[in-house]
Amino acid sequence: MIRWVTFVGVSLLLAGCQSQHGGEPPAPVGVEQLAKAPAAYTDRSLQVRGVVSSVVHQRGAFTLIDVDEYKSCRELGCAAYEVPVAYVGTLPDTAQIVLVTGRLEQPNPGRYLVRAEKVEREP
């Protein structure tokens, strides 16, 4: 019994270390899913997939809208949900589908921001 408990404890510890230091990235979430329940993702690593609706080069930031919403209305301004992203690097173009890996932060009450570590452009 003690060996089994020790094995389970060590396994959980190793799994936790792997997920925080280079393990499998979390499954991507959509912009709508993230925007509807941001508290569930705050201060956690995440991947979010969306369409770039605007870019502010001076701030190193861009805004994402949901891919499905964009496909249904074909306009960047029609989305009900948006997620702001801060990124140090080459910013994507508008209307481009991207996969953002980063961390969701809450800099002010009621305001959320994805601090991106990596932005991958889809062809």
Secondary structure as GFF3:
##gff-version 3
##sequence-region A 1 123
A	DSSP	alpha_helix	2	20	.	.	.	ID=ss1
A	DSSP	beta_strand	29	30	.	.	.	ID=ss2
A	DSSP	alpha_helix	31	36	.	.	.	ID=ss3
A	DSSP	three_ten_helix	38	40	.	.	.	ID=ss4
A	DSSP	beta_strand	45	56	.	.	.	ID=ss5
A	DSSP	three_ten_helix	57	59	.	.	.	ID=ss6
A	DSSP	beta_strand	61	65	.	.	.	ID=ss7
A	DSSP	alpha_helix	67	73	.	.	.	ID=ss8
A	DSSP	beta_strand	82	86	.	.	.	ID=ss9
A	DSSP	beta_strand	97	108	.	.	.	ID=ss10
A	DSSP	beta_strand	111	121	.	.	.	ID=ss11
###
